[in-house]
Amino acid sequence: MTPVGDDPVGAAIAVAIRSLINDAATAAARVDSLDELKQIESRLVGKKGRLKEIHTQLGQLPVEGRKDAGRLLNDARAQIEAMLKQARERIGSTTRVLDPSFDASMPGDDMLGGGLHPIVQMMYDLNDAFTALNFDIYEGPHITSEQYEFDHLNFPPAHPARESMDTFWLSDSNALAGPQRLCLRPHLTGASVRYMQQHEPPFRFVYPGRVYRNESIDAGHERAFFQYEALIVDRHVPFTAGKLLISTILHTVFGREVPTRMRTGFFPFVEPGFEIDMQCQVCSGKGCSTCKHVGWLEIMPGGPPHPNVLRAAGLDPSIWTGFYINVGLDRLVMMRYGIDDIRLFNSGNLRFLHQYK
């Protein structure tokens, strides 16, 4: 590098630049850590580094010499930055990424994975089974009205289920007219009328979900529990369609065919109504304490929709008929896994829930 003109200041600047490049080359060759490299970079080409100090001296040069000195400074910066880049790449290729104290041969900590609640898993299994049969999956609102939960389902005005001893009524809605009075849904059947009002027949759908009853909690009863309801509506629906619904649910739950029977029963929303029993899976129908020694367990009501329910949905009962079933999902899960206390489902006990992951 030659002095910038014959000016002594220019000659000093040229010497300083040459010295800076030599120091940078030496430092870049010896540095062995990124922290040290950052310090070198700051000292040589930083905002307060040696290159900046040399730059401030350009004002002492004659006008004709400043251009040449500036070019020398830019070339010096480019050379130094290239040296530092090479040093950074060299350090990066040889530096350990892991802390020296890390022992890669030690086994890792087990990750605590979550899982579906057994009732939710069963609900999904049933959804998959009915979807394969071309059923729609529907869910109505958890807060609904007296009109949909009782009036549309043919419940008489004085039916005891309307009282607060059975149904959770919302206090803020007591001032509303009777049909508009709001409650937590005590069953899922009201959702069927909503679905039928929103779709064109024929219908084939299921509607699972949580319902709420003002129950005394014990080993067999909860105030919040799951139901699984299914409905077929068409111009002609034989009883064999109802048997298909029942068989699909029980085969999905237990993984095998389960004997069932149907007995006459009364429910306001079906006509005729049936109590549907399944063979006790504890004693295989021989009789035990679980089935009260009769060999059968009542699991769901069912039957064709009552004509008044079809009328509430906007359908002509002389044209359309169907078949309902409504199963208590919690109790089926209890039988599947041999659980003897329904309160365990809502206990939040991880030792209990981890068994069903």
QUIRAMO-V285599 format. One record per helix or strand of 2 or more residues. SS is the DSSP state (alpha for helix, beta for strand). FROM is the first residue (numbers start at 1). LEN is the number of residues. If there is no record, write none. Layout:
ss:SS from:FROM len:LEN
ss:SS from:FROM len:LEN
This chain:
ss:alpha from:8 len:23
ss:alpha from:34 len:12
ss:alpha from:50 len:11
ss:alpha from:63 len:32
ss:alpha from:118 len:14
ss:beta from:136 len:2
ss:beta from:143 len:3
ss:alpha from:146 len:6
ss:alpha from:160 len:3
ss:alpha from:171 len:3
ss:alpha from:178 len:3
ss:beta from:182 len:3
ss:alpha from:189 len:10
ss:beta from:203 len:10
ss:beta from:224 len:11
ss:alpha from:239 len:16
ss:beta from:260 len:6
ss:beta from:270 len:10
ss:beta from:296 len:10
ss:alpha from:307 len:6
ss:beta from:321 len:8
ss:alpha from:329 len:9
ss:alpha from:342 len:5
ss:alpha from:350 len:7
